[in-house]
Amino acid sequence: MANNRNHIFHLTEEVDRREMWEKLSRQEIIEYYDEWPKHGYDETNVRGPKIAADTVISLYDSSVRSKVKVLDVGAGTGLVGEHLKRNGFVEMDALDASEGMMNEARKKKIYRNCFKEFFTADSLIHLNDYYDCIVAAGVFLAGHLEPDSVSHFIRLTKKDGHVVIVMRGQCISGQGYVESVLENMEKLEKKGQWKKVSQSVSNEFSYIKDITGLVLIFQVL
Ligand SMILES: C[S@@+](CC[C@H](N)C(=O)[O-])C[C@H]1O[C@@H](n2cnc3c(N)ncnc32)[C@H](O)[C@@H]1O
């Protein structure tokens, strides 16, 4: 296992992470994240979480935020939750498959529950129709969430609730992954399960110049 991890980190130095994901299995990706906080993860360099949190904040007046039930999918070390907490959100849960990342989030005491699991078709079925808002920042990447995960976001969200997704705008790694996620989103809209409230491109998403972010808001019908 240690050798495997060393291999993964060696790979990171040699190859930009953008190209790394498609070379790793789902389990290896999570092992990579498990080690990430220990290897000097610079949270200040990550911009997606603030963009995602600001988008959620824009949807709810400050007078109601403390009652809004939020699920942060692929919450990582809790950066989205930190921004939300500073802005009055209280009822927040996190889900992430990486123990290492979840442990960092737990230390911050932001989330009521930290569910350490892969997001699947069966995730949190006891919480169907429970959340007012699902947020996912930087998790729609090749080898991370399945492109059809969006349909399970809908089952977990109350009618009229929101789904906020911030993801890379280009398909850099993983053949057709972004296209496939967008196709799934469109299919669900055609089926009348949700409607797209807005889609915008953020040039602030990454410190790497050629990566833009896609900021999507949906409302569950
Ligand atoms: C790039 S990090 C983003 C973390 C956080 N949302 C942020 O913006 O700082 C991606 C996170 O997704 C988690 N992850 C990847 N695939 C996952 C899956 N299939 N189910 C649950 N979590 C997953 C990883 O463990 C990692 O913490």
PDBQT file of the ligand as one rigid body, heavy atoms in Angstrom, charges set to zero:
ROOT
HETATM    1  C1  LIG A 301     -11.035  18.085  -5.498  1.00  0.00    +0.000 C 
HETATM    2  S1  LIG A 301     -11.653  17.507  -3.952  1.00  0.00    +0.000 S 
HETATM    3  C2  LIG A 301     -12.886  18.748  -3.637  1.00  0.00    +0.000 C 
HETATM    4  C3  LIG A 301     -13.162  18.903  -2.162  1.00  0.00    +0.000 C 
HETATM    5  C4  LIG A 301     -14.084  20.054  -1.783  1.00  0.00    +0.000 C 
HETATM    6  N1  LIG A 301     -15.403  19.931  -2.382  1.00  0.00    +0.000 N 
HETATM    7  C5  LIG A 301     -13.465  21.372  -2.149  1.00  0.00    +0.000 C 
HETATM    8  O1  LIG A 301     -13.966  21.993  -3.103  1.00  0.00    +0.000 OA
HETATM    9  O2  LIG A 301     -12.492  21.770  -1.493  1.00  0.00    +0.000 OA
HETATM   10  C6  LIG A 301     -12.670  16.112  -4.425  1.00  0.00    +0.000 C 
HETATM   11  C7  LIG A 301     -13.227  15.354  -3.232  1.00  0.00    +0.000 C 
HETATM   12  O3  LIG A 301     -14.179  14.403  -3.714  1.00  0.00    +0.000 OA
HETATM   13  C8  LIG A 301     -14.024  13.186  -2.998  1.00  0.00    +0.000 C 
HETATM   14  N2  LIG A 301     -14.515  12.123  -3.871  1.00  0.00    +0.000 N 
HETATM   15  C9  LIG A 301     -14.039  11.745  -5.071  1.00  0.00    +0.000 A 
HETATM   16  N3  LIG A 301     -14.784  10.780  -5.608  1.00  0.00    +0.000 NA
HETATM   17  C10 LIG A 301     -15.782  10.537  -4.726  1.00  0.00    +0.000 A 
HETATM   18  C11 LIG A 301     -16.893   9.641  -4.719  1.00  0.00    +0.000 A 
HETATM   19  N4  LIG A 301     -17.127   8.820  -5.742  1.00  0.00    +0.000 N 
HETATM   20  N5  LIG A 301     -17.731   9.662  -3.656  1.00  0.00    +0.000 NA
HETATM   21  C12 LIG A 301     -17.486  10.505  -2.618  1.00  0.00    +0.000 A 
HETATM   22  N6  LIG A 301     -16.463  11.364  -2.571  1.00  0.00    +0.000 NA
HETATM   23  C13 LIG A 301     -15.619  11.391  -3.611  1.00  0.00    +0.000 A 
HETATM   24  C14 LIG A 301     -12.546  13.107  -2.709  1.00  0.00    +0.000 C 
HETATM   25  O4  LIG A 301     -12.263  12.276  -1.603  1.00  0.00    +0.000 OA
HETATM   26  C15 LIG A 301     -12.193  14.573  -2.450  1.00  0.00    +0.000 C 
HETATM   27  O5  LIG A 301     -12.274  14.898  -1.089  1.00  0.00    +0.000 OA
ENDROOT
TORSDOF 0
